[in-house]
Amino acid sequence: MTETGAVLQERVQAALEEVRPALQMDGGDVELVGVDAGIVKVRLLGACGGCPMATMTLVGFVEERLKTRVPEIRQVVNV
């Protein structure tokens, strides 16, 4: 990973730390798996992992917040 990639991953992790409390309030969580070419790979955990609203949470909440904090992000996917 290049230094730029490492810095980008740190910024993404910091942004995830900001959304994590809201997910945890509903019994869920999110784990960063990796960042590659503007695509953030995460794993939804706990209640978020099996929730029928997980896709909406991922795109409408997590992805939106990450794109605001880290404009280089193009997409967030659950792996």
C-alpha positions as CSV (number, residue, x, y, z in Angstrom):
1,M,0.0,0.0,0.0
2,T,1.4,3.4,-0.9
3,E,1.7,6.1,1.7
4,T,-1.3,7.9,0.0
5,G,-3.3,4.6,0.3
6,A,-2.4,4.3,4.0
7,V,-3.4,7.9,4.6
8,L,-6.7,7.4,2.8
9,Q,-7.4,4.3,4.8
10,E,-6.7,6.2,8.0
11,R,-9.2,8.9,6.9
12,V,-11.8,6.3,6.1
13,Q,-11.3,4.6,9.5
14,A,-11.7,8.0,11.3
15,A,-14.9,8.6,9.4
16,L,-16.2,5.1,10.3
17,E,-15.5,5.9,14.0
18,E,-17.9,8.8,13.6
19,V,-20.8,6.6,12.3
20,R,-20.1,3.6,14.6
21,P,-22.0,5.0,17.7
22,A,-25.2,5.3,15.7
23,L,-24.9,1.7,14.5
24,Q,-24.0,0.4,17.9
25,M,-27.1,2.1,19.4
26,D,-29.1,-0.4,17.3
27,G,-27.0,-3.4,18.2
28,G,-24.8,-3.3,15.1
29,D,-21.3,-2.2,14.1
30,V,-19.1,-1.8,11.0
31,E,-15.6,-3.1,10.4
32,L,-13.2,-1.7,7.7
33,V,-12.0,-4.5,5.5
34,G,-10.0,-2.4,3.0
35,V,-9.9,0.5,0.6
36,D,-9.1,0.0,-3.1
37,A,-9.4,2.5,-6.0
38,G,-12.1,4.6,-4.2
39,I,-14.1,1.5,-3.1
40,V,-14.4,1.0,0.6
41,K,-15.0,-2.6,1.7
42,V,-16.7,-3.0,5.0
43,R,-18.3,-5.8,7.0
44,L,-21.5,-5.1,8.8
45,L,-21.6,-6.8,12.2
46,G,-24.1,-7.6,14.9
47,A,-27.7,-6.6,14.2
48,C,-26.6,-4.8,11.0
49,G,-25.3,-8.1,9.5
50,G,-28.7,-9.7,9.2
51,C,-31.0,-6.7,9.1
52,P,-33.3,-6.3,6.1
53,M,-32.5,-2.5,6.1
54,A,-28.7,-3.1,6.0
55,T,-28.4,-2.0,2.4
56,M,-30.2,1.2,3.1
57,T,-28.1,1.8,6.1
58,L,-24.9,1.1,4.2
59,V,-25.7,3.4,1.3
60,G,-27.9,6.0,2.9
61,F,-26.0,6.4,6.1
62,V,-22.5,4.9,6.0
63,E,-21.6,5.7,2.4
64,E,-23.1,9.2,2.6
65,R,-21.1,10.1,5.7
66,L,-17.9,8.6,4.3
67,K,-18.2,10.5,1.0
68,T,-18.8,13.7,3.0
69,R,-15.6,13.2,5.1
70,V,-13.5,11.5,2.4
71,P,-14.5,12.9,-1.1
72,E,-12.2,10.4,-2.9
73,I,-14.6,7.6,-2.0
74,R,-16.8,6.4,-4.9
75,Q,-18.7,3.6,-3.2
76,V,-19.0,1.5,0.0
77,V,-19.7,-2.2,-0.3
78,N,-20.5,-4.9,2.3
79,V,-18.3,-7.9,1.9
